[in-house]
Amino acid sequence: MIKRLFDIVASACGLLLLAPVIAVVAWQIRRKLGYPVLFRQVRPGLNGKPFEMIKFRTMRDAVDAAGNPLPDSARMTPFGSFLRSSSLDELPELWNVLKGDMSLVGPRPLLMEYITLYSPEQYRRHEARPGVTGWAQINGRNALSWDEKFKLDVWYVDNRSLWLDLKIIFLTIKKVVVRDGISAEGEATMTKFTGGKS
């Protein structure tokens, strides 16, 4: 109850205070990347229940001769990289937090296709609402292996508290300032999860 109340107050205040920043970022995305400005994708939420997550778009539309999207590295622009490294692309997720789909702090929502690949222990990450930031984000972010990331997510589920959330939020701000762990080594974002350890 306290965590949810904190999420509502913090996300509402964040949306109001950051409205000018959100407007400028949206305008720049429209100018540099075109429509749509927002990236929408169904992700698994609390207990694996699907919800539509919204973020700012960071990649350009680019496909091969067969119409398939090019790799992330080929679609990512310097502007998109800046949005990701500064975490500005995450700002629309405050709306997901206000709605109750997400929390400010929790395991990051991954792809629906990964659910069937999880071990029972890895699936426990869905015992908490997914977060805008989380324990894994301040301990390596995308530079972590999948196995390390899942262990940190489950640790958070077992040890979550308002005090821990405040600590994670503070350390997230610090991480964003130094732009640490934005991508996996040799990748534009994060390698695809294929099940088991990686």
Secondary structure by P-SEA (a helix, b strand, c coil): caaaaaaaaaaaaaaaaaaaaaaaaaaaaaaccccccbbbbbbbcccbbbbbbbbccccccccccccccccccccccaaaaaaaaaccccccaaaaaaaccccccccccccccccccccccccccccccccccccccccccccccaaaaaaaaaaaaacccaaaaaaaaaaaaaaaaacccccccccccccccccccc
